[in-house]
C-alpha cells in the first residue's frame, strides 16, 4: 500500500472536517479576532455543538491567515482542548489535524507527557495520531521517551509506530537508533554479539517477554517506514544496525 503524502492527506482532512462541521455563516470580512471571540463565547456558554461548528470556522480562517494570526487561532483551539469534556477534546484535536500546522504541538504535548505508566486514554491515542500527521520536530524527544520508558505497552508501541512516520525528520537517524536499541533489550535468549555499551542491559523474565511481543512487530514496521526499506524481521534489522550504526545514513533509501 503506497503511503499518502502529508501534502495530500491534510487538505483531505480539512475538507472532511468542514463537511462534518460546516462553518457558521459569518458576515463577509469577519476578522480573526471575531472568529476567536465567537468560539470563546460558545465555549463559555457551554454550547458544545456551537463550539464544534465554530472550530470549523477557525480551521478555515487558519488556512488563510498570516503567521501571527495562526498562533492566535491555534491558541483558541487549545482552550477547547483544555476542557474536561472528551467530545470537545476530540473536536479540538480534529481541528488541529485539519489545520496541518506543526506548531500545534505546543498545545498537544501536555497530553503526551512522558513516560506513560498507567492508562493510555483515547484522547492520548488521538493526540498521538495528530502528532503523526503533523510530524513536528519538537515531538521527537517526547515520543522517544514514551517509547523507551513507558510501562504502558500500548502507549510505547504506538509511540514507536508514530515515530516511523517521521521520514523527513532531521532526527531520523536518532529515531532509528531508538527503535533498535529499545527493542533489542527485550529480545529473548542469549545476547551473543550484542554490545552492552551500545544496547544497554537486557531485561529478563515475563516482563521482558511481554515487552518483546509488544515491540517486535511495530519496530520492524516503523523502521521500514522510516528508512524506505522492506526488512522482514527484528533480527534482520538488528544485523543491519550492527553493520551500519557508524554510518546510519546508509540505511535510508532516498524517498524523493
N, C-alpha and C positions, 0 to 999 in steps of 0.2 A: 504494500500500500504506500503510495507516494505521499510524503509529508507535505502539508499545505503551508506555504509561506505565511508568516505573520502579517505581511503586507496585504495578503488576500483574505486572511481569516478575520482580521479586525474590522474591516468595512462590513463584512457579512454580519459580524456580531452587532455592530452599530445598527444596521438595518433591522435585524431581528429584534433588538431592544426597543427600537422606535415603533416597530409593528405591535409588540406586546403592550407597550405603554405609549400611545400616541401623545406627542407633545401638546400641552394645552394651547388653546387659541389665543395667544398673547397678541397684543396690538403690534402692528408693524413698527420696527425700530425700537423694540424693547431692549433696554440696556442690560449689561452683565449684572449690574447692581440690582436691577429689578428682578431678574431671574433668580438671583441668590435670595433676595428678600422674600419672594413668593414661596420658595422652597422652605425657608426658615419659618414663615407664617404657617404653612401647612404642618410643619413639624411640631411647632409649639401647640397647635390646635389638636394634635394627635389624630390627624386625619390620614390614616395610612394609605388609602387609595389615592388621595390627592398627592401625597408625598411621592408615591411611585410615578405618577404622571408628571410631576414637576421635575423628577430626576431625568426623565426623557428630554425635557427642555434644557436641562443643564448639559446633558450629553451633546445635544445639538449645538448649543452655544459654544461648548469647548472646541468643537470641530472647526469653528470659525474665529476663535479668539486669539489674541496676542499672548505672548508668554506670561506676562504679569497677570492677565485676566484668567489664564488657565490655572494658575496657582489658586486664585480665589474660588474658582469652580471646583477644584479638587478639594479644597478645604470645606466647601459647602457639603459635598458628598460625605466627607469624613464625619461631619456632625450626625448624619443619618447612621453611619456605621457604628457610632459610639452608643446608640440607643440599645436597650436590652432586648427589644422585640426581634426575634430571629428572622421574621419576614422582612423587616426593614434592613437588617444586616445583609441579607441575601440580595435585596434590591440594590443596596449601595455597592456591593461587590460586583453585581451585574453592570452597574453604571461605570465603575472603574474599568472593567474589562472592555466595555464598549468604547470608552474614551481612548483606550490604547496608549495611555501616557505612562511611561515607566516611573515618572515622578510620584505616581500614586503609591509606590512602595512606602514612602514616608508615613502614610496613613494606615497601610495594611500591616506593617511589620509588628504592631502591637499584638496582633493575633497569632503571630508565629515566633514568640519569644522562646528561645531555645535554652535547654532541651525540654522536650515534652515527655513527661513521665506518666501522667495519669490518662484521663480521657482525651481522645482526639476528636473534637466535635465536628459536626457537619459544616459549621461556619469556618472552622480552621481548614478543613479539607477544601472548601471552596476558595478560601484565601490562597491556598497553595496552587489551585488551578489558575486563578487570576495571575499569580506571580509567574507561573509557567508561560502564560500568554504574553505577559508584558516583558519578561526577561530583564528586569533591572539589575545592573551590575552590583548594586549595593546589597542585593538579596543573597548573593552567593555565600558570604560568610555565615549568615544565619541558617541557610539551608544545609550547609556542610556540618554545622554544629548539631542541628536536629538529626541529621543522618548518623553522625558519629556517637552522639551522647544519649539520645532519647531511649528510654526503656520501653516506650510505646512503639511496638514494631510496625504498626500500621503507619504511624507518623514518619518513622525513619525510612521505611521503604518508599513512601510517597515522596519524601524529600529527594530520595535517590532518583526516582523517575522524573521528578521536576527538573533536577539538575541536568538530566540528559538532554533537555530541550535547549540548553544554553550553547548552541553550536557556534554562535558568533561572538561569544564572550571572550574578553581579553584574558580571562582566568580559566580557560578551558583545560589547560594542562594541569592546573591545580585541582580542578574538579575531577579529572580522570584519575589523578593520584588518590584523591579522597575516595572515589568509588572502589578502587582496587584495594587500598590499604584497609578500608573499613570492612570489606567482605572477606579478605584473606585471613584475617584474625579469627574468623568464625569457622574456617574450614575444618571438618572432622579429620582425624587420622594423624599421621606423622608429618611434622613440619618439613623434614627433608632439607632442601636447599634454601628454604625461606630464611631471610636475613632479619634477625630480631631488631637490628638497628634501623632497618628500612621499614619493617612492618609492625614492630612492637610486639608485646606479649600476646599470646593467643588465649582466649577464654576457653574453658573446658566445661564438660557436663551438659545437662539438659538445656541450660540457658544458651550455651553456645550452639547447640544443635538447632534450637528453635530460631535463633538469630540467623544461622546459615540458611535454613529453609525460607526465612522471610526475605533475605538479601540476595541470594544467588541469582535467581531469575531476573529481578529488577536491575541488578548490577549489569548483567550481560546486555539487557535491552537498552539501558541508559548509556553504557559505554559505546555500543554500536551506533546509537542515535547521535551521540556527541561527536564521534570520530568519522562517521560515514562508512564504517566497516561492517562486515557481516560475520562475526565470530560467534560460534555456536555454544560455547561452554565457558564457565568460570575458569577452569583450569587453563584453557587456551588463552584467555585474557591474562591470567597471571604470568604465563610464559612470555607473552608479548611484552608485558610491562617489564619483566626482568631483563629482557633483551634490549629494551629501548628507553628505560627510565632516565638515562643520562641525556637522551635526545628525544624527549617526548613529542616534539613537533613532527617526528617521522610517523607517528601513529595516526595523524589526522590526514584524511583524504580530502583533497580540495572539493568543496561543495558549491563552487560558483555556478 
